[in-house]
Amino acid sequence: MKLVLDTNVFNSRDFCQLLLDTEFEKYIPAVAYMEFIYHHLKKGNTESMVDAFLEQMNVLIIPFGKLEALEAAKASIGNWDFKENAHDYTIGATALILDAKLVTNNVKHFKWMDNVITPDDLMRELS
């Protein structure tokens, strides 16, 4: 199973333990990584601490490129305001391009997608 992780999923120790214990393909889009590392740098953590945390869980950082940009732009047409929700569109587009399940605590931000699940729901599904 492929999982694309939103920034907020790392707030759950139980979910982080699941990430440690599974062999799923796990990805964090570059924009989610930007959000994640920003919050940790504000707390006084270092880039190497954040990278070691993700590496330990075997979470790969996925760059944002042309395919993801096009998918994000197309997804925003007829949906929520792009300007206000650009980060969510880029995160979701990455999941779509990878044909992966998007894991987030903000399911409502991704109502335009089908394959979205909360960390708690995924843990229940796997137990």
VOTIMAR-364950 format. One record per residue (C-alpha): x, y, z. Coordinates in pm, 1 decimal, decimal comma, m for minus. Layout:
<pt><X>X</X><Y>Y</Y><Z>Z</Z></pt>
...
//
This chain:
<pt><X>0,0</X><Y>0,0</Y><Z>0,0</Z></pt>
<pt><X>119,1</X><Y>351,4</Y><Z>m80,8</Z></pt>
<pt><X>51,9</X><Y>628,9</Y><Z>169,8</Z></pt>
<pt><X>91,6</X><Y>1002,0</Y><Z>119,3</Z></pt>
<pt><X>107,9</X><Y>1174,5</Y><Z>455,9</Z></pt>
<pt><X>m25,9</X><Y>1515,9</Y><Z>545,6</Z></pt>
<pt><X>165,9</X><Y>1718,3</Y><Z>803,8</Z></pt>
<pt><X>m88,6</X><Y>1667,5</Y><Z>1081,8</Z></pt>
<pt><X>m63,8</X><Y>1286,4</Y><Z>1094,5</Z></pt>
<pt><X>260,2</X><Y>1304,1</Y><Z>1292,3</Z></pt>
<pt><X>72,3</X><Y>1442,1</Y><Z>1594,6</Z></pt>
<pt><X>m38,8</X><Y>1089,1</Y><Z>1684,8</Z></pt>
<pt><X>216,1</X><Y>867,2</Y><Z>1862,0</Z></pt>
<pt><X>9,6</X><Y>560,5</Y><Z>1779,1</Z></pt>
<pt><X>9,2</X><Y>647,1</Y><Z>1410,7</Z></pt>
<pt><X>383,8</X><Y>714,4</Y><Z>1414,8</Z></pt>
<pt><X>429,0</X><Y>371,3</Y><Z>1570,8</Z></pt>
<pt><X>223,0</X><Y>223,5</Y><Z>1287,2</Z></pt>
<pt><X>450,7</X><Y>397,5</Y><Z>1038,5</Z></pt>
<pt><X>751,8</X><Y>245,2</Y><Z>1212,5</Z></pt>
<pt><X>597,3</X><Y>m102,4</Y><Z>1211,3</Z></pt>
<pt><X>473,1</X><Y>m120,0</Y><Z>851,4</Z></pt>
<pt><X>647,8</X><Y>m179,3</Y><Z>524,4</Z></pt>
<pt><X>408,0</X><Y>41,7</Y><Z>327,9</Z></pt>
<pt><X>549,2</X><Y>288,4</Y><Z>78,2</Z></pt>
<pt><X>530,3</X><Y>615,2</Y><Z>272,8</Z></pt>
<pt><X>568,5</X><Y>959,9</Y><Z>122,7</Z></pt>
<pt><X>545,7</X><Y>1318,8</Y><Z>236,7</Z></pt>
<pt><X>498,7</X><Y>1580,5</Y><Z>m36,2</Z></pt>
<pt><X>758,0</X><Y>1857,6</Y><Z>m37,7</Z></pt>
<pt><X>496,6</X><Y>2117,6</Y><Z>61,1</Z></pt>
<pt><X>390,3</X><Y>1907,1</Y><Z>362,1</Z></pt>
<pt><X>757,1</X><Y>1863,5</Y><Z>451,5</Z></pt>
<pt><X>791,9</X><Y>2243,4</Y><Z>435,8</Z></pt>
<pt><X>502,8</X><Y>2282,1</Y><Z>682,0</Z></pt>
<pt><X>637,8</X><Y>2006,4</Y><Z>906,5</Z></pt>
<pt><X>992,9</X><Y>2136,3</Y><Z>924,8</Z></pt>
<pt><X>872,0</X><Y>2495,0</Y><Z>971,3</Z></pt>
<pt><X>686,1</X><Y>2396,9</Y><Z>1289,5</Z></pt>
<pt><X>987,3</X><Y>2206,2</Y><Z>1419,7</Z></pt>
<pt><X>1234,3</X><Y>2484,0</Y><Z>1343,4</Z></pt>
<pt><X>1007,2</X><Y>2724,8</Y><Z>1535,5</Z></pt>
<pt><X>1032,6</X><Y>2488,4</Y><Z>1835,2</Z></pt>
<pt><X>1413,1</X><Y>2489,4</Y><Z>1816,6</Z></pt>
<pt><X>1453,1</X><Y>2150,0</Y><Z>1651,5</Z></pt>
<pt><X>1699,9</X><Y>2111,2</Y><Z>1367,3</Z></pt>
<pt><X>1665,0</X><Y>1999,8</Y><Z>1008,1</Z></pt>
<pt><X>1871,5</X><Y>1689,9</Y><Z>1084,5</Z></pt>
<pt><X>1636,0</X><Y>1596,8</Y><Z>1370,4</Z></pt>
<pt><X>1332,2</X><Y>1618,5</Y><Z>1142,7</Z></pt>
<pt><X>1504,6</X><Y>1430,2</Y><Z>862,6</Z></pt>
<pt><X>1619,7</X><Y>1155,3</Y><Z>1101,4</Z></pt>
<pt><X>1263,1</X><Y>1119,4</Y><Z>1231,2</Z></pt>
<pt><X>1125,9</X><Y>1074,0</Y><Z>878,0</Z></pt>
<pt><X>1413,7</X><Y>848,0</Y><Z>774,6</Z></pt>
<pt><X>1356,1</X><Y>621,5</Y><Z>1074,4</Z></pt>
<pt><X>997,5</X><Y>567,4</Y><Z>956,6</Z></pt>
<pt><X>1113,7</X><Y>523,6</Y><Z>596,6</Z></pt>
<pt><X>911,9</X><Y>824,6</Y><Z>477,7</Z></pt>
<pt><X>1038,2</X><Y>966,6</Y><Z>149,3</Z></pt>
<pt><X>1005,3</X><Y>1334,4</Y><Z>59,8</Z></pt>
<pt><X>846,8</X><Y>1370,6</Y><Z>m284,5</Z></pt>
<pt><X>931,3</X><Y>1682,2</Y><Z>m487,6</Z></pt>
<pt><X>656,7</X><Y>1889,0</Y><Z>m642,3</Z></pt>
<pt><X>687,6</X><Y>1893,9</Y><Z>m1018,6</Z></pt>
<pt><X>499,2</X><Y>1965,1</Y><Z>m1338,0</Z></pt>
<pt><X>262,7</X><Y>1664,1</Y><Z>m1317,4</Z></pt>
<pt><X>163,3</X><Y>1747,4</Y><Z>m959,9</Z></pt>
<pt><X>121,3</X><Y>2115,5</Y><Z>m1050,4</Z></pt>
<pt><X>m113,0</X><Y>2031,3</Y><Z>m1335,9</Z></pt>
<pt><X>m313,1</X><Y>1787,6</Y><Z>m1121,5</Z></pt>
<pt><X>m343,4</X><Y>2046,8</Y><Z>m841,2</Z></pt>
<pt><X>m461,4</X><Y>2315,6</Y><Z>m1083,6</Z></pt>
<pt><X>m720,2</X><Y>2083,5</Y><Z>m1243,1</Z></pt>
<pt><X>m846,5</X><Y>1969,6</Y><Z>m901,8</Z></pt>
<pt><X>m906,2</X><Y>2327,6</Y><Z>m788,7</Z></pt>
<pt><X>m1138,2</X><Y>2414,4</Y><Z>m1078,4</Z></pt>
<pt><X>m1492,1</X><Y>2425,5</Y><Z>m940,7</Z></pt>
<pt><X>m1375,9</X><Y>2351,2</Y><Z>m586,8</Z></pt>
<pt><X>m1244,3</X><Y>2560,8</Y><Z>m299,4</Z></pt>
<pt><X>m1047,7</X><Y>2877,2</Y><Z>m363,8</Z></pt>
<pt><X>m704,2</X><Y>2785,4</Y><Z>m495,5</Z></pt>
<pt><X>m527,5</X><Y>3078,2</Y><Z>m329,4</Z></pt>
<pt><X>m653,6</X><Y>2980,5</Y><Z>16,3</Z></pt>
<pt><X>m603,0</X><Y>2605,4</Y><Z>m28,1</Z></pt>
<pt><X>m297,8</X><Y>2570,9</Y><Z>m253,8</Z></pt>
<pt><X>m105,9</X><Y>2360,7</Y><Z>m0,6</Z></pt>
<pt><X>m389,1</X><Y>2109,3</Y><Z>22,6</Z></pt>
<pt><X>m423,9</X><Y>2089,5</Y><Z>m354,3</Z></pt>
<pt><X>m50,7</X><Y>2019,5</Y><Z>m390,5</Z></pt>
<pt><X>m57,9</X><Y>1751,0</Y><Z>m119,9</Z></pt>
<pt><X>m363,6</X><Y>1585,7</Y><Z>m272,3</Z></pt>
<pt><X>m223,8</X><Y>1605,2</Y><Z>m624,5</Z></pt>
<pt><X>86,4</X><Y>1421,1</Y><Z>m510,0</Z></pt>
<pt><X>m131,0</X><Y>1137,8</Y><Z>m377,3</Z></pt>
<pt><X>m323,6</X><Y>1125,9</Y><Z>m704,8</Z></pt>
<pt><X>m7,9</X><Y>1111,7</Y><Z>m916,9</Z></pt>
<pt><X>135,5</X><Y>833,4</Y><Z>m698,9</Z></pt>
<pt><X>m199,2</X><Y>647,6</Y><Z>m694,2</Z></pt>
<pt><X>m170,8</X><Y>644,9</Y><Z>m316,6</Z></pt>
<pt><X>m403,0</X><Y>676,7</Y><Z>m20,1</Z></pt>
<pt><X>m387,2</X><Y>1023,5</Y><Z>138,6</Z></pt>
<pt><X>m370,8</X><Y>1012,4</Y><Z>518,4</Z></pt>
<pt><X>m482,3</X><Y>1332,3</Y><Z>693,6</Z></pt>
<pt><X>m678,8</X><Y>1458,2</Y><Z>990,9</Z></pt>
<pt><X>m834,0</X><Y>1722,2</Y><Z>762,9</Z></pt>
<pt><X>m1046,7</X><Y>1500,1</Y><Z>539,7</Z></pt>
<pt><X>m1282,4</X><Y>1790,2</Y><Z>463,4</Z></pt>
<pt><X>m993,8</X><Y>1979,2</Y><Z>296,9</Z></pt>
<pt><X>m970,4</X><Y>1696,9</Y><Z>43,3</Z></pt>
<pt><X>m1339,7</X><Y>1648,1</Y><Z>m37,2</Z></pt>
<pt><X>m1246,2</X><Y>1659,2</Y><Z>m405,2</Z></pt>
<pt><X>m1056,4</X><Y>1329,5</Y><Z>m368,1</Z></pt>
<pt><X>m1176,7</X><Y>972,4</Y><Z>m325,7</Z></pt>
<pt><X>m886,6</X><Y>793,4</Y><Z>m158,3</Z></pt>
<pt><X>m857,0</X><Y>990,2</Y><Z>168,9</Z></pt>
<pt><X>m849,5</X><Y>844,8</Y><Z>519,2</Z></pt>
<pt><X>m773,0</X><Y>961,6</Y><Z>872,2</Z></pt>
<pt><X>m487,1</X><Y>804,7</Y><Z>1068,7</Z></pt>
<pt><X>m739,0</X><Y>658,9</Y><Z>1316,8</Z></pt>
<pt><X>m946,3</X><Y>505,7</Y><Z>1038,8</Z></pt>
<pt><X>m638,0</X><Y>353,4</Y><Z>879,1</Z></pt>
<pt><X>m528,7</X><Y>204,3</Y><Z>1212,0</Z></pt>
<pt><X>m877,6</X><Y>55,0</Y><Z>1260,0</Z></pt>
<pt><X>m872,8</X><Y>m79,6</Y><Z>904,8</Z></pt>
<pt><X>m540,6</X><Y>m253,6</Y><Z>966,8</Z></pt>
<pt><X>m629,3</X><Y>m404,7</Y><Z>1304,8</Z></pt>
//
